[in-house]
Each structure stands twice: as C-alpha cells, then as structure tokens.
Amino acid sequence: MTDQSKLEKLFRQHYRQMYRLATMLLHDDAESKDVVHDIFAHLLRESQDLREETAEHYLLTSVRNRCLNVIRSRQIQERVEHLYLLDLDTTITPTERLEEELKALYKGINQLEPPVCRDIIMQHFRDGVTFKEIAIRLGVSETTVYKHLRRALHQLRTYLNNK
C-alpha cells in the first residue's frame, strides 16, 4: 500500500483504537506506540491493498499479533536474565556438603511415587533422554511424560524443602 493518502486516512481512522489495544496488552506507552508505528511502516513499505471493509480487522489483528510477539520476547528475555543471575550465584560449597546434598537428592528420587516418575526423571536428567524418546520407550504421549516429570519435580522439591 504505497498510496500515502490512503495510509494517512487509515492512520487517522484507526490509530487510537490500535494504540488503545496495544496499551491494554503491553501496559507500556512507548512500546505500544512502537508497535502501532511499526505496522504502519510495514504497510508503507509493502505493496498491499487493504479494502476498507476489512482494514480495521486487519490492523487490530496485526496489533494483537505484534503485541504477543513482544510479550513472548519479554518472557524469553526474563528467563535468560533469571538463568544468568542463577549462573552468577554459584557459590563454592565444600565437597562433604555436596555429597550430603547428592545423597539426599537420590534418596528423594528413590521415594518418588509412582515408580514411572522415578524412571522418567532419571532418564531425562541423568541420561539426557528427550521427552519424545521417553514417550516412545514407555509407549505414552509426550504430554504424559511431561506431567509425570512435573509431578516428580514437585514431590522432589517438597522432600528436599522438608529436609
């Protein structure tokens, strides 16, 4: 859509709605403005012909999709920052204490119920087997493997926190 007069008309008609939607999703004025401006910049660069009856739906859908991408990007960045902070917080612990913690961990793993939880956690973390491979070995879905792993980790955390 290179016709600037059409683009200008769309901008005037839909900017407020688009900005409001972006602000509701992102809770950030500057980022919301960036999202809306990026959409109009994309329309200016690309040669797309928007029909008037579908323009509003197209623009609002574009805002929603770009906001979801921004949110996804934020979540990934937060996870990386969290892992980075955990990596920085490596304290040197005496060998005896590490041995005690490992013994407690294996004791907790051996107490996991049902036994399939114990098998899955050992295959995944000790042997490095993927969820898909575990699912094939056990003849269950990957979702089932994930649920058992989540259950096992919850039990293990509870056990270790009570130690």
C-alpha positions in Angstrom: 0.0 0.0 0.0 2.1 2.8 -1.2 -0.6 5.4 -1.7 0.2 7.7 1.2 -3.2 9.4 1.2 -4.9 6.1 1.8 -2.4 5.2 4.5 -2.9 8.6 6.1 -6.6 8.1 6.2 -6.2 4.7 7.8 -3.9 6.2 10.3 -6.3 8.9 11.3 -9.3 6.5 11.5 -7.7 3.6 13.4 -4.6 4.9 15.3 -6.5 5.5 18.6 -8.1 2.0 18.6 -4.8 0.3 17.7 -2.9 2.3 20.3 -5.5 1.5 23.0 -5.4 -2.2 22.2 -1.6 -2.2 22.3 -1.6 -0.4 25.6 -4.0 -2.8 27.1 -1.9 -5.8 26.1 1.6 -4.4 26.8 1.0 -1.9 29.6 3.7 0.3 28.2 3.0 3.5 26.3 6.3 3.8 24.4 6.2 0.1 23.3 2.6 0.4 22.3 3.4 3.4 20.1 6.3 1.5 18.6 4.0 -1.5 17.7 1.4 0.7 16.0 4.1 2.7 14.1 5.8 -0.5 13.0 2.5 -1.7 11.5 2.1 1.5 9.5 5.7 1.5 8.5 5.2 -2.1 7.2 2.2 -1.0 5.2 4.1 1.8 3.7 7.0 -0.5 2.6 4.9 -3.4 1.4 2.5 -3.1 -1.5 -0.7 -4.4 0.0 -4.1 -3.2 -1.0 -6.4 -3.1 2.1 -10.1 -3.0 1.4 -12.0 -0.5 3.6 -14.4 -3.2 5.0 -11.5 -5.4 6.2 -8.9 -2.7 7.1 -10.0 -2.3 10.8 -9.9 -6.0 11.4 -6.5 -6.4 9.7 -5.0 -3.6 11.6 -6.3 -4.7 15.0 -5.2 -8.3 14.3 -1.8 -7.0 13.4 -1.6 -5.1 16.7 -2.6 -8.1 18.6 0.0 -10.4 16.9 2.8 -7.9 17.3 2.0 -7.4 20.9 2.0 -11.2 21.5 5.4 -11.3 19.9 6.7 -8.5 22.2 5.3 -10.3 25.2 6.9 -13.6 24.1 10.2 -11.8 23.6 9.9 -10.2 27.1 9.3 -13.6 28.7 12.3 -15.1 26.9 14.5 -12.2 28.0 13.3 -12.5 31.6 14.1 -16.3 31.6 17.6 -15.6 30.2 18.2 -12.9 32.8 17.0 -15.2 35.6 19.3 -18.0 34.4 22.1 -15.6 34.1 21.6 -14.5 37.7 21.5 -18.1 38.8 24.7 -18.7 37.0 26.4 -15.8 38.7 25.2 -17.1 42.1 27.5 -20.1 42.1 29.0 -20.4 45.5 31.7 -22.9 46.2 30.5 -25.5 48.6 32.7 -27.9 50.5 32.8 -31.4 49.0 31.2 -33.1 52.0 28.2 -30.8 51.8 27.8 -31.6 48.1 28.0 -35.3 48.8 25.3 -34.9 51.5 23.1 -33.0 49.1 23.5 -35.6 46.4 22.7 -38.4 48.8 19.5 -36.5 49.9 18.6 -36.0 46.2 19.0 -39.6 45.3 17.1 -40.7 48.4 14.3 -38.3 47.4 14.3 -39.7 43.8 14.1 -43.3 45.2 11.0 -42.3 47.1 9.1 -40.9 44.1 5.6 -42.3 43.5 4.5 -43.8 41.2 7.7 -45.5 40.0 7.3 -44.2 36.5 8.0 -40.7 37.8 11.4 -42.0 39.1 12.1 -43.6 35.8 11.3 -40.5 33.8 13.3 -38.2 36.0 16.3 -40.5 35.8 16.1 -40.9 32.1 15.7 -37.2 31.4 18.2 -35.7 33.8 20.8 -38.4 34.3 20.7 -40.0 30.9 19.8 -36.8 28.9 16.9 -38.5 27.1 14.3 -36.2 25.4 10.6 -36.3 26.3 9.9 -37.7 22.8 12.3 -40.6 23.3 11.0 -41.3 26.8 7.4 -41.3 25.4 8.4 -43.8 22.7 10.2 -46.1 25.3 7.2 -46.0 27.7 4.5 -46.1 25.0 2.8 -43.0 26.2 2.4 -39.4 24.9 4.9 -36.6 25.4 2.3 -34.8 27.5 2.1 -37.8 29.8 5.8 -37.8 30.2 5.8 -34.0 30.9 3.0 -34.4 33.5 4.9 -37.2 35.3 8.1 -35.2 35.3 6.3 -32.2 36.7 4.8 -34.4 39.4 8.2 -35.9 40.2 9.8 -32.5 40.5 7.1 -31.2 42.8 7.5 -34.3 45.0 11.3 -33.9 45.0 11.1 -30.2 45.9 8.7 -30.9 48.7 11.0 -33.7 50.0 14.2 -31.5 49.8 12.5 -28.5 51.4 11.4 -30.6 54.3 15.0 -32.0 54.8 
